[in-house]
């Protein structure tokens, strides 16, 4: 009986430890997405609704990037596909002029 209780406590500790790592990654992803969106807003003037959409696009990008970034050599095609997805998201969010400015910024 003691072994079962010990095992349950050990599994519980692992579960809570993994949950903390996930929360920390989520906070980091949100921070990076927010910084990128704000930096883009400083250069390309757009409204709050567009800012929120840009933030969500960067957040989705960063979340997926975390998964493939562990081994970019093996996941190079995934990285290229992910970059194209971000580009398409930005194209649908921004106006034509804003998108042109975004492309100029991202190519530098």
N, C-alpha and C positions, 0 to 999 in steps of 0.2 A: 504494500500500500504506500509506503514511504517513497518507493521508486516511482510510482505513478504520479504522486504529488510533485516530486522533484522534476520529473519530466514535463509535467504541465506548467510548472513555474518557469522552466528553461524555455519552453516553446513560447510562453507568454512574453518573456523578456526579449526573445528574438523578434517577435511580432512587433512589439513597441519600438525596438531599435530600428527595424526596417521602416516603420511608419515615420520616424523622425527623419531618416534620410530622404524619404520621398517628400516630406514637407519642406525640407531644406532645399531640395532641387527645385521644387515648385516656386519657392520664394525667389531663388536665384534666376529662374527662367522669367518670372514676372518682372524682376528688376531690370534684366537685360532688355526685355521687350519694351518696357516703359522708357528706358534711356534711349533706345534706338528710335522709338516713335517721337519722343520729345526733340531729339537732335534733328530728325527729319522735318519736324514742324518748324524749327527755328530757321531752316534754310528755305523750305517750301511752305509758304503760308497757306494753311487750311483750317477749317472750323473744327469744333470739338467733336462733332459726329464722325468726321473723317479721321480725327486723331484716334478715336476709339476703335474704328475699323482697322486702322494701320497697326495699332497696338495688338489687336486680336490676330492679325496676319503674322506679325513678328512673334507673338506668343506661340502660335501653331508651328511656325518655323523652328523656333528654339526648342520646343518640346520634341519634335521629330529629330532635330539635329543632335540632341542629347543621346538619343538611342543609337544613331549611326556613328557618332564621333569617337566611340571607343576604338574603332579600327577603320579610319578613313581610307586606307589603302584598299581594303577589301570591299568597302562600300562606296567607292568613287562614283559609280553609276547612280547610286541612291542620292548622293550629295548633289550631283548634277540635276537629277529629277526634282529634288527638294528646292534647289535654287530656281528652277523653272516654275514650280508651283508658287513660290513667293513672288516671282516676277508677274505671273498671271493674276495673282491676288491684288498686287499693287496696281496693275493695269485696270482692273475692274473697279478699284476704290478711287483712284486719283483721276482728275481730269486729264485731258490730253497734254496740256502744257505742264501740269504738275508731274505727270508720268515722264515726260521728256526730261525735266529737271532731275527726277529721281534716277533715271538711267544714266545721265551724265555724272551724277554723284557716285553711283555704284560702280561705274567704270573706272573711276579715279582711285 
